[in-house]
Amino acid sequence: MLRARDAMDRAYAQPLDVPALARIAHVSPAHFARTFRATFGETPHRYLQRRRVERAMFLLRESDRSVTDICFEVGFGSPGTFSRTFREIVGRSPRTYRREAVAAGVPTCFTMAWMRPSD
């Protein structure tokens, strides 16, 4: 499970599916999905979405790139899906988040822990 989660962390922007992740973990896809959720408290799909949103949060705070560019860079297929998922996880739209976020002069590890979505 850890190998698959590490692969998701490294390649979050790539299209990843349960069968490919199950092969990395050396288990069947059904067993992988059940065990991943039991181990990490969320489905593989939701974990991957959250990782993508975390990266998008960083890019929204630290760059002036468009929301659409960031959407595609972090691995979402459409701006609509990105905005909906971002709002579900963060609680506000990407544009609102960008407007309200202030890049603080603290170490990245503290910023990541503080800004990490709870869902």
C-alpha positions in Angstrom: 0.0 0.0 0.0 2.8 2.4 0.8 4.5 1.8 -2.6 1.2 2.6 -4.3 0.7 5.7 -2.2 4.2 6.8 -2.9 3.6 6.3 -6.6 0.5 8.5 -6.4 2.5 11.2 -4.6 5.2 11.2 -7.3 3.0 11.0 -10.3 -0.2 12.8 -9.1 -0.5 14.7 -12.4 -0.5 11.5 -14.5 -3.6 9.4 -15.2 -3.6 6.7 -12.6 -6.2 4.0 -12.2 -6.8 1.3 -9.6 -5.6 -1.7 -11.7 -2.2 0.1 -12.2 -1.9 1.0 -8.6 -2.9 -2.6 -7.6 -0.1 -4.0 -9.7 2.4 -1.7 -7.8 1.0 -3.0 -4.5 1.0 -6.6 -5.9 -2.7 -7.3 -5.1 -5.9 -7.5 -7.0 -7.8 -4.2 -7.8 -10.7 -5.0 -5.5 -8.4 -5.9 -2.6 -6.3 -2.8 -3.3 -9.3 -0.5 -3.2 -10.6 -2.1 0.1 -7.3 -2.2 1.8 -6.2 1.3 0.7 -9.4 2.8 2.2 -9.0 0.8 5.4 -5.4 1.8 5.7 -5.5 5.5 4.7 -9.1 6.4 5.5 -10.1 7.4 1.9 -10.4 5.8 -1.5 -7.5 5.8 -3.9 -9.4 8.2 -6.1 -10.1 10.7 -3.3 -6.5 10.5 -2.1 -5.3 11.4 -5.6 -7.8 14.2 -5.9 -6.6 15.6 -2.6 -3.0 15.5 -3.6 -3.8 17.3 -6.8 -5.7 19.9 -4.9 -2.9 20.4 -2.4 -0.5 21.0 -5.3 -3.0 23.4 -6.9 -3.3 25.3 -3.6 0.5 25.8 -3.6 0.5 27.0 -7.3 -2.5 29.3 -6.7 -0.6 30.9 -3.7 2.8 31.1 -5.2 2.3 31.8 -8.9 0.2 34.1 -11.1 -0.6 31.4 -13.6 -4.3 31.0 -14.7 -6.6 28.7 -12.8 -7.1 26.7 -16.1 -3.3 26.2 -16.5 -3.0 25.0 -12.9 -6.0 22.7 -13.4 -4.3 20.9 -16.3 -0.8 20.9 -14.7 -2.0 19.1 -11.6 -3.8 16.4 -13.6 -7.5 17.4 -13.8 -9.1 16.9 -17.2 -11.5 19.8 -17.1 -11.7 23.2 -15.3 -15.3 22.3 -14.2 -14.2 19.1 -12.5 -11.2 20.9 -11.0 -13.3 23.8 -9.6 -16.0 21.4 -8.2 -13.4 19.1 -6.5 -11.4 22.1 -5.2 -14.5 23.5 -3.6 -15.5 20.2 -2.1 -12.1 19.7 -0.5 -11.1 23.3 0.4 -14.5 24.9 0.9 -14.1 27.7 -1.6 -13.4 28.1 -5.3 -9.9 28.3 -6.6 -10.3 32.0 -7.5 -11.6 32.8 -4.0 -8.8 30.8 -2.4 -6.2 32.7 -4.5 -7.7 36.0 -3.5 -7.7 35.2 0.2 -4.4 33.3 0.4 -1.4 35.2 1.4 2.0 33.6 0.9 3.5 33.7 4.4 7.3 33.9 5.1 7.4 30.6 7.0 9.0 27.3 6.1 7.1 25.3 3.5 6.6 22.4 5.9 4.7 24.6 8.3 2.6 26.1 5.5 1.8 22.7 4.0 0.7 21.4 7.4 -1.4 24.5 8.2 -3.0 24.8 4.7 -3.7 21.0 4.2 -7.3 20.4 3.6 -9.1 18.4 6.3 -11.2 16.3 3.9 
